[in-house]
């Protein structure tokens, strides 16, 4: 069985680090539970309002980018991946990283944290990667009309309200 798994918000605790950077910059108390949209203009409005930046990928390309990409693994994620592979499943990591820096730092994150996987795919069109199950925290990918995975499992979080 092939299990496709997203990185950010599923394996890497990106959102906690995004909140920490945001709180430091704007003296706020934002938590992951406050994130209700993947649209950064909605969840992190001061970026656009105070810095006048439209790019939703700002987190990954300014001086804080390395910090966001070096966020810690989500508790239990590595153990779960090892268990899946020990049970004979293939783990296909699928991540939408549109720019080279995101891809390189994601590979570094996987290597530095000894995260086990069978294959690595950088694509927004995760449905193009063959798989039996998809684990992702973003409903856009879980419910895409072309997704053929038998079961779609999202990480339980407030972001499922989106």
Backbone as ProteinMPNN parsed JSONL, in Angstrom:
{"seq_chain_A": "XXXXXXXXXXXXXXXXXXXXXXXXXXXXXXXXXXXXXXXXXXXXXXXXXXXXXXXXXXXXXXXXXXXXXXXXXXXXXXXXXXXXXXXXXXXXXXXXXXXXXXXXXXXXXXXXXXXXXXXXXXXXXXXXXXXXXXXXXXXXXXXXXXXXXXXXXXXXXXXXXX", "coords_chain_A": {"N_chain_A": [[0.84, -1.172, 0.0], [0.484, 2.246, -0.76], [1.075, 5.188, 0.899], [0.368, 8.476, 0.824], [1.766, 11.388, 2.107], [1.57, 14.593, 3.471], [3.864, 17.3, 4.229], [4.129, 19.935, 5.683], [2.457, 20.892, 8.535], [1.669, 18.342, 9.015], [3.849, 16.523, 9.218], [5.98, 18.28, 9.74], [6.045, 20.846, 12.116], [5.087, 23.426, 11.151], [3.177, 25.479, 11.452], [3.17, 26.238, 14.165], [5.662, 27.443, 14.371], [5.333, 29.518, 12.528], [3.425, 31.053, 13.869], [4.96, 31.802, 16.108], [6.952, 33.437, 14.93], [5.325, 35.458, 13.871], [4.153, 36.467, 16.236], [6.427, 37.515, 17.521], [7.159, 39.531, 15.728], [4.918, 41.249, 15.724], [4.035, 41.563, 18.297], [1.921, 39.947, 19.332], [-0.404, 37.348, 20.401], [-0.903, 35.014, 18.963], [-2.011, 31.701, 18.311], [-1.748, 28.293, 17.124], [-4.308, 27.275, 17.188], [-5.788, 29.497, 16.556], [-5.621, 29.786, 13.856], [-7.566, 29.803, 11.106], [-7.761, 29.612, 8.418], [-6.133, 28.799, 5.332], [-5.349, 30.881, 3.875], [-3.097, 33.305, 4.113], [-3.52, 36.024, 4.385], [-5.85, 36.15, 5.785], [-5.453, 34.598, 8.163], [-3.057, 35.642, 9.135], [-3.128, 38.603, 9.282], [-1.659, 40.996, 9.793], [0.7, 40.943, 8.407], [0.206, 41.724, 5.767], [-1.196, 44.131, 6.276], [0.502, 45.719, 7.957], [3.101, 45.401, 6.947], [2.717, 45.609, 4.3], [2.824, 43.525, 2.394], [2.028, 41.233, -0.048], [2.598, 38.618, -0.76], [1.867, 35.331, -0.15], [3.69, 33.471, 0.494], [5.582, 34.618, 2.056], [6.624, 33.818, 4.522], [8.524, 31.934, 3.97], [10.545, 33.074, 2.528], [11.711, 35.375, 3.487], [13.867, 36.842, 6.003], [13.06, 35.174, 8.043], [12.476, 32.778, 6.963], [14.22, 30.486, 6.997], [13.911, 29.739, 9.606], [11.202, 28.991, 9.784], [11.158, 26.81, 8.048], [12.823, 25.148, 9.441], [11.381, 24.194, 11.496], [10.297, 22.054, 14.165], [9.717, 18.451, 14.073], [6.364, 17.197, 14.154], [5.066, 15.935, 17.151], [5.283, 12.513, 17.506], [5.114, 11.983, 14.8], [7.386, 10.944, 13.361], [7.714, 8.425, 14.513], [5.269, 7.29, 13.755], [5.578, 7.225, 10.953], [7.732, 5.446, 10.731], [6.509, 3.149, 11.756], [4.557, 2.687, 9.791], [6.196, 2.091, 7.584], [7.591, -0.12, 8.606], [5.527, -1.89, 8.655], [5.341, -2.553, 6.071], [4.383, -0.728, 4.227], [4.573, 1.73, 1.61], [5.851, 4.991, 1.859], [5.015, 7.946, 0.548], [6.101, 11.012, 0.385], [4.502, 14.007, -0.139], [4.633, 17.263, -1.138], [3.774, 20.651, -1.509], [5.933, 22.705, -2.67], [6.729, 25.416, -4.105], [9.072, 26.776, -4.791], [12.636, 26.612, -5.265], [14.197, 26.997, -2.91], [12.474, 26.234, -0.867], [12.173, 23.532, -1.435], [14.808, 22.582, -1.124], [15.31, 23.166, 1.601], [13.379, 21.586, 2.733], [14.214, 18.992, 2.091], [16.567, 19.025, 3.563], [15.445, 19.231, 6.152], [14.12, 16.736, 6.319], [16.339, 14.984, 6.169], [17.979, 15.824, 8.372], [16.344, 15.175, 10.509], [16.097, 12.495, 10.337], [13.894, 11.342, 8.981], [11.874, 8.829, 7.851], [11.111, 7.686, 4.543], [9.756, 6.551, 1.421], [9.533, 7.684, -1.13], [9.807, 10.995, -2.562], [7.967, 13.809, -3.411], [7.541, 16.84, -5.025], [4.95, 18.734, -5.558], [2.011, 20.555, -6.41], [-0.161, 19.295, -7.346], [-1.099, 16.829, -5.929], [-2.662, 14.649, -6.422], [-1.647, 13.534, -8.69], [0.311, 11.826, -7.926], [0.627, 8.451, -7.423], [-1.287, 6.61, -5.109], [-2.709, 4.979, -2.204], [-3.812, 5.979, 0.118], [-4.248, 9.253, 1.506], [-2.737, 11.545, 3.571], [-3.24, 14.584, 4.839], [-3.371, 17.994, 5.872], [-4.76, 19.976, 4.66], [-7.807, 20.743, 3.324], [-8.173, 21.349, 0.604], [-6.471, 19.685, -0.823], [-7.215, 17.19, 0.114], [-9.848, 16.863, -0.76], [-9.798, 17.191, -3.489], [-11.042, 17.025, -6.774], [-9.772, 15.259, -8.523], [-8.397, 13.517, -6.913], [-7.663, 10.221, -6.122], [-7.189, 8.531, -4.028], [-8.135, 5.959, -1.788], [-8.994, 6.549, 0.803], [-9.337, 9.5, 2.609], [-7.549, 11.25, 4.851], [-7.392, 13.675, 7.235], [-5.245, 15.659, 9.269], [-6.221, 15.991, 12.552], [-7.363, 19.018, 13.491], [-7.83, 22.535, 14.136], [-7.851, 23.607, 11.648], [-9.432, 22.105, 10.031], [-11.869, 23.251, 9.943], [-11.961, 24.949, 7.866]], "CA_chain_A": [[0.0, 0.0, 0.0], [1.215, 3.513, -0.823], [0.435, 6.231, 1.702], [0.879, 9.806, 0.505], [1.726, 12.2, 3.321], [2.014, 15.986, 3.373], [4.907, 17.67, 5.211], [3.822, 21.063, 6.565], [1.229, 20.721, 9.297], [1.442, 16.911, 9.249], [5.125, 15.999, 9.717], [6.741, 19.427, 10.259], [5.164, 21.737, 12.861], [5.29, 24.726, 10.522], [2.249, 26.508, 11.927], [3.625, 26.737, 15.465], [6.784, 28.354, 14.121], [4.779, 30.706, 11.878], [2.812, 31.851, 14.945], [6.035, 32.369, 16.921], [7.541, 34.545, 14.173], [4.296, 36.493, 13.812], [4.035, 37.064, 17.573], [7.627, 38.308, 17.764], [7.137, 40.713, 14.871], [3.789, 42.143, 15.942], [3.682, 41.561, 19.713], [0.592, 39.346, 19.46], [-0.431, 36.055, 21.089], [-1.542, 34.073, 18.042], [-1.678, 30.283, 18.468], [-2.189, 27.441, 16.022], [-5.767, 27.168, 17.276], [-6.382, 30.706, 15.979], [-5.533, 29.726, 12.402], [-8.83, 29.278, 10.583], [-7.715, 29.631, 6.961], [-4.809, 28.679, 4.722], [-5.088, 32.179, 3.272], [-2.324, 34.019, 5.121], [-4.105, 37.35, 4.581], [-6.904, 35.968, 6.781], [-4.912, 34.096, 9.429], [-1.932, 36.474, 9.575], [-3.441, 39.848, 8.567], [-0.726, 42.105, 9.998], [1.774, 40.874, 7.4], [-0.196, 42.604, 4.662], [-1.612, 45.44, 6.777], [1.604, 46.521, 8.513], [4.309, 45.315, 6.121], [2.28, 45.816, 2.913], [3.35, 42.42, 1.594], [0.946, 40.367, -0.518], [3.05, 37.26, -1.03], [1.489, 34.373, 0.897], [4.873, 32.663, 0.796], [6.526, 35.479, 2.755], [7.238, 33.076, 5.623], [9.578, 31.055, 3.506], [11.533, 33.741, 1.695], [12.347, 36.508, 4.136], [14.896, 36.404, 6.956], [12.5, 34.182, 8.952], [12.21, 31.56, 6.211], [14.975, 29.343, 7.505], [13.335, 29.36, 10.89], [9.947, 28.288, 9.54], [11.466, 25.514, 7.454], [13.523, 24.289, 10.389], [10.472, 23.855, 12.601], [10.459, 20.681, 14.673], [8.701, 17.472, 13.652], [5.193, 17.061, 15.019], [5.232, 14.842, 18.104], [4.749, 11.22, 17.089], [5.103, 11.819, 13.34], [8.47, 10.067, 12.911], [7.366, 7.077, 14.976], [4.17, 6.81, 12.907], [6.136, 6.915, 9.641], [8.509, 4.203, 10.87], [5.547, 2.053, 11.923], [3.969, 2.416, 8.48], [7.197, 1.432, 6.748], [7.84, -1.441, 9.199], [4.377, -2.736, 8.304], [5.448, -2.878, 4.652], [3.778, 0.295, 3.371], [5.433, 2.752, 1.033], [5.504, 6.34, 2.285], [5.308, 8.918, -0.499], [5.929, 12.364, 0.907], [4.035, 14.922, -1.19], [4.626, 18.612, -0.585], [3.735, 21.744, -2.477], [7.019, 23.66, -2.418], [6.88, 25.955, -5.462], [10.371, 27.372, -5.076], [13.786, 25.762, -4.987], [14.642, 27.116, -1.519], [11.568, 25.409, -0.073], [12.503, 22.127, -1.691], [16.105, 22.271, -0.521], [15.216, 23.156, 3.056], [12.547, 20.436, 3.11], [15.102, 17.825, 2.037], [17.448, 19.162, 4.737], [14.617, 18.896, 7.31], [13.931, 15.281, 6.323], [17.628, 14.357, 6.469], [18.434, 16.143, 9.731], [15.466, 14.549, 11.493], [16.04, 11.059, 10.025], [12.505, 11.017, 8.686], [11.857, 7.76, 6.848], [10.142, 7.745, 3.455], [10.104, 5.759, 0.25], [9.708, 8.606, -2.253], [9.564, 12.391, -2.252], [7.364, 14.466, -4.57], [7.21, 18.243, -4.85], [3.901, 19.06, -6.509], [0.731, 21.012, -5.873], [-1.134, 18.316, -7.832], [-0.785, 15.591, -5.213], [-3.445, 13.577, -7.027], [-0.855, 12.906, -9.756], [1.157, 10.806, -7.306], [-0.178, 7.269, -7.149], [-1.334, 6.239, -3.704], [-3.943, 4.383, -1.707], [-4.312, 6.864, 1.165], [-3.632, 10.571, 1.557], [-2.793, 12.218, 4.873], [-2.962, 15.991, 4.575], [-4.166, 18.862, 6.736], [-5.424, 20.986, 3.847], [-8.951, 20.16, 2.606], [-8.035, 21.542, -0.838], [-5.822, 18.498, -1.369], [-7.983, 16.005, 0.512], [-11.102, 16.73, -1.499], [-9.626, 17.553, -4.887], [-11.867, 16.147, -7.614], [-8.939, 14.255, -9.183], [-7.749, 12.638, -5.928], [-8.236, 8.874, -6.207], [-6.861, 7.73, -2.853], [-9.337, 5.326, -1.243], [-9.421, 7.195, 2.037], [-8.69, 10.8, 2.776], [-7.454, 11.452, 6.295], [-6.754, 14.943, 7.568], [-4.774, 15.811, 10.648], [-7.252, 16.621, 13.383], [-6.942, 20.337, 13.945], [-8.797, 23.585, 13.891], [-7.856, 23.952, 10.241], [-10.474, 21.342, 9.338], [-13.056, 24.096, 9.86], [-11.858, 25.757, 6.653]], "C_chain_A": [[0.891, 1.243, 0.0], [0.422, 4.567, -0.066], [1.129, 7.548, 1.392], [0.699, 10.685, 1.735], [2.309, 13.585, 3.044], [3.09, 16.252, 4.427], [4.408, 18.728, 6.192], [2.449, 20.896, 7.211], [0.9, 19.266, 9.595], [2.701, 16.269, 9.836], [5.939, 17.117, 10.382], [5.756, 20.41, 10.892], [5.341, 23.188, 12.411], [4.421, 25.813, 11.147], [2.632, 27.064, 13.293], [4.754, 27.745, 15.275], [6.308, 29.631, 13.43], [4.153, 31.633, 12.925], [3.882, 32.521, 15.796], [6.675, 33.571, 16.222], [6.578, 35.725, 14.146], [4.183, 37.225, 15.153], [5.237, 37.939, 17.906], [7.604, 39.609, 16.964], [6.08, 41.732, 15.284], [3.3, 42.183, 17.388], [2.231, 41.103, 19.925], [0.715, 38.026, 20.201], [-1.134, 35.0, 20.246], [-1.078, 32.647, 18.33], [-2.185, 29.518, 17.252], [-3.71, 27.307, 16.025], [-6.482, 28.379, 16.691], [-6.373, 30.688, 14.454], [-6.794, 29.048, 11.872], [-8.858, 29.229, 9.06], [-6.279, 29.431, 6.493], [-4.436, 29.944, 3.97], [-4.372, 33.019, 4.334], [-2.839, 35.433, 5.357], [-5.209, 37.297, 5.63], [-6.303, 35.593, 8.135], [-3.787, 34.951, 9.999], [-2.069, 37.871, 8.947], [-2.42, 40.967, 8.718], [0.435, 42.081, 9.01], [1.442, 41.832, 6.263], [-0.485, 44.014, 5.164], [-0.447, 46.307, 7.243], [2.85, 46.517, 7.644], [4.013, 45.547, 4.636], [2.884, 44.783, 1.967], [2.19, 41.503, 1.219], [1.341, 38.901, -0.616], [2.721, 36.313, 0.12], [2.656, 33.473, 1.281], [5.938, 33.464, 1.54], [7.304, 34.731, 3.829], [8.505, 32.354, 5.196], [10.71, 31.783, 2.791], [12.121, 35.006, 2.294], [13.394, 35.985, 5.116], [14.383, 35.359, 7.941], [12.3, 32.832, 8.28], [12.939, 30.338, 6.723], [14.413, 28.835, 8.814], [12.048, 28.561, 10.703], [10.229, 26.896, 8.982], [12.192, 24.584, 8.417], [12.674, 23.982, 11.62], [10.65, 22.384, 12.964], [9.422, 19.737, 14.071], [7.543, 17.466, 14.653], [5.382, 15.814, 15.873], [4.54, 13.577, 17.596], [4.802, 10.964, 15.592], [6.17, 10.827, 12.858], [8.176, 8.619, 13.306], [6.261, 6.48, 14.104], [4.679, 6.422, 11.518], [6.939, 5.612, 9.679], [7.586, 2.999, 10.993], [4.904, 1.684, 10.594], [4.947, 1.649, 7.594], [7.528, 0.038, 7.277], [6.722, -2.425, 8.858], [4.343, -3.052, 6.807], [4.823, -1.871, 3.705], [4.851, 1.208, 2.794], [4.936, 4.106, 1.5], [5.983, 7.307, 1.207], [5.043, 10.306, 0.064], [5.62, 13.285, -0.271], [3.903, 16.313, -0.592], [4.597, 19.638, -1.698], [4.779, 22.766, -2.063], [7.361, 24.276, -3.778], [8.256, 26.514, -5.802], [11.507, 26.468, -4.602], [14.221, 25.814, -3.526], [13.761, 26.274, -0.597], [11.865, 23.934, -0.227], [13.801, 21.73, -1.006], [16.02, 22.216, 1.001], [14.322, 22.017, 3.549], [13.384, 19.158, 3.09], [16.044, 17.847, 3.246], [16.696, 18.782, 6.011], [14.439, 17.376, 7.424], [15.211, 14.561, 6.734], [18.058, 14.583, 7.92], [17.605, 15.465, 10.814], [15.292, 13.05, 11.264], [14.606, 10.589, 9.784], [12.484, 9.978, 7.564], [10.778, 7.983, 5.782], [10.665, 6.926, 2.295], [10.378, 6.654, -0.95], [9.301, 10.005, -1.821], [9.094, 13.087, -3.521], [7.045, 15.905, -4.222], [6.213, 18.613, -5.942], [2.678, 19.597, -5.796], [-0.355, 20.001, -6.243], [-0.846, 16.955, -7.223], [-1.542, 14.404, -5.772], [-2.679, 12.885, -8.159], [0.072, 11.818, -9.222], [0.265, 9.627, -6.946], [-0.118, 6.925, -5.675], [-2.695, 5.701, -3.308], [-4.614, 5.248, -0.643], [-3.588, 8.188, 1.063], [-3.835, 11.135, 2.953], [-2.328, 13.647, 4.652], [-3.842, 16.824, 5.49], [-4.946, 19.906, 5.96], [-6.563, 20.351, 3.046], [-8.868, 20.318, 1.092], [-7.431, 20.294, -1.488], [-6.625, 17.24, -1.063], [-9.188, 15.771, -0.376], [-11.003, 17.162, -2.953], [-10.357, 16.539, -5.762], [-11.061, 15.063, -8.32], [-8.275, 13.275, -8.221], [-8.444, 11.281, -5.935], [-7.876, 7.987, -5.021], [-8.159, 7.217, -2.237], [-9.888, 6.043, -0.025], [-8.651, 8.49, 2.178], [-8.714, 11.143, 4.251], [-6.733, 12.756, 6.558], [-6.289, 14.936, 9.007], [-5.848, 16.535, 11.434], [-6.721, 17.951, 13.902], [-8.036, 21.327, 13.662], [-8.879, 23.903, 12.403], [-8.883, 23.148, 9.46], [-11.76, 22.137, 9.224], [-13.082, 24.869, 8.56], [-12.854, 25.269, 5.624]], "O_chain_A": [[1.92, 1.283, 0.675], [-0.751, 4.807, -0.353], [2.319, 7.718, 1.659], [-0.377, 10.726, 2.331], [3.387, 13.725, 2.466], [3.207, 15.509, 5.401], [4.277, 18.46, 7.387], [1.428, 20.775, 6.533], [-0.038, 18.98, 10.339], [2.627, 15.553, 10.835], [6.515, 16.922, 11.453], [4.75, 20.765, 10.278], [5.699, 24.059, 13.205], [4.878, 26.938, 11.347], [2.434, 28.252, 13.548], [4.791, 28.778, 15.943], [6.823, 30.712, 13.714], [4.33, 32.85, 12.871], [3.732, 33.684, 16.171], [6.913, 34.603, 16.85], [6.981, 36.865, 14.374], [4.125, 38.454, 15.194], [5.079, 38.998, 18.513], [7.988, 40.663, 17.471], [6.313, 42.938, 15.205], [2.259, 42.777, 17.672], [1.437, 41.765, 20.593], [1.815, 37.628, 20.586], [-1.882, 34.179, 20.776], [0.107, 32.411, 18.564], [-2.959, 30.044, 16.452], [-4.326, 27.233, 14.961], [-7.666, 28.295, 16.363], [-7.053, 31.499, 13.826], [-7.053, 27.878, 12.152], [-9.869, 28.847, 8.471], [-5.332, 29.838, 7.165], [-3.313, 30.062, 3.478], [-4.975, 33.399, 5.338], [-2.616, 35.99, 6.432], [-5.475, 38.297, 6.296], [-6.623, 36.218, 9.146], [-3.585, 34.982, 11.213], [-1.212, 38.275, 8.16], [-2.326, 41.819, 7.835], [1.086, 43.105, 8.801], [2.272, 42.642, 5.849], [-0.064, 44.99, 4.543], [-0.412, 47.503, 6.954], [3.58, 47.507, 7.599], [4.927, 45.666, 3.821], [3.386, 45.114, 0.893], [1.451, 41.05, 2.094], [0.475, 38.029, -0.557], [3.233, 36.471, 1.228], [2.597, 32.786, 2.301], [7.083, 33.022, 1.639], [8.494, 34.976, 4.027], [9.438, 32.191, 5.981], [11.732, 31.172, 2.478], [12.957, 35.65, 1.66], [13.765, 34.813, 5.062], [15.185, 34.714, 8.615], [11.989, 31.846, 8.949], [12.344, 29.27, 6.868], [14.441, 27.635, 9.09], [11.831, 27.563, 11.391], [9.607, 25.918, 9.398], [12.181, 23.367, 8.232], [13.192, 23.562, 12.655], [11.103, 21.581, 12.149], [8.369, 20.178, 13.611], [7.735, 17.702, 15.845], [5.806, 14.769, 15.38], [3.346, 13.59, 17.296], [4.561, 9.839, 15.153], [5.878, 9.962, 12.032], [8.372, 7.702, 12.509], [6.312, 5.3, 13.756], [4.26, 5.404, 10.967], [6.838, 4.782, 8.776], [7.846, 1.949, 10.406], [4.723, 0.503, 10.298], [4.572, 0.679, 6.935], [7.724, -0.889, 6.492], [6.943, -3.634, 8.783], [3.434, -3.731, 6.33], [4.737, -2.125, 2.503], [5.896, 1.43, 3.406], [3.729, 4.347, 1.535], [7.182, 7.469, 0.98], [3.892, 10.72, 0.2], [6.358, 13.342, -1.254], [3.144, 16.517, 0.355], [5.301, 19.512, -2.7], [4.526, 23.601, -1.195], [8.179, 23.732, -4.519], [8.573, 26.707, -6.975], [11.354, 25.676, -3.672], [14.579, 24.783, -2.956], [14.259, 25.668, 0.352], [11.813, 23.175, 0.742], [13.886, 20.671, -0.383], [16.593, 21.322, 1.623], [14.497, 21.538, 4.669], [13.263, 18.329, 3.992], [16.287, 16.816, 3.873], [17.245, 18.084, 6.864], [14.593, 16.807, 8.505], [15.177, 13.638, 7.548], [18.453, 13.643, 8.61], [18.102, 15.209, 11.911], [14.458, 12.407, 11.902], [14.173, 9.569, 10.319], [13.005, 10.213, 6.473], [9.668, 8.415, 6.093], [11.859, 6.645, 2.198], [11.327, 6.425, -1.7], [8.558, 10.187, -0.857], [9.726, 12.98, -4.571], [6.356, 16.17, -3.237], [6.583, 18.785, -7.104], [2.344, 19.147, -4.7], [-1.351, 19.869, -5.533], [-0.403, 16.038, -7.914], [-1.108, 13.263, -5.611], [-3.027, 11.769, -8.545], [0.561, 10.984, -9.985], [-0.734, 9.787, -6.245], [0.949, 6.942, -5.062], [-3.698, 5.934, -3.984], [-5.839, 5.248, -0.517], [-2.452, 8.249, 0.594], [-4.957, 11.196, 3.456], [-1.168, 13.891, 4.321], [-4.943, 16.403, 5.844], [-5.723, 20.654, 6.553], [-6.314, 19.511, 2.182], [-9.436, 19.506, 0.362], [-7.839, 19.9, -2.58], [-6.704, 16.331, -1.89], [-9.517, 14.633, -0.708], [-12.017, 17.466, -3.581], [-10.292, 15.335, -5.513], [-11.626, 14.031, -8.684], [-7.656, 12.305, -8.659], [-9.661, 11.197, -5.773], [-8.224, 6.806, -5.01], [-9.154, 7.937, -2.169], [-11.102, 6.135, 0.157], [-7.454, 8.554, 1.895], [-9.784, 11.309, 4.836], [-5.584, 12.926, 6.149], [-6.884, 14.276, 9.859], [-6.328, 17.586, 11.011], [-5.75, 17.996, 14.657], [-9.042, 21.006, 13.029], [-9.896, 24.426, 11.947], [-9.175, 23.492, 8.315], [-12.661, 21.744, 8.483], [-14.128, 25.398, 8.182], [-12.928, 25.821, 4.526]]}, "name": "protein", "num_of_chains": 1, "seq": "XXXXXXXXXXXXXXXXXXXXXXXXXXXXXXXXXXXXXXXXXXXXXXXXXXXXXXXXXXXXXXXXXXXXXXXXXXXXXXXXXXXXXXXXXXXXXXXXXXXXXXXXXXXXXXXXXXXXXXXXXXXXXXXXXXXXXXXXXXXXXXXXXXXXXXXXXXXXXXXXXX"}
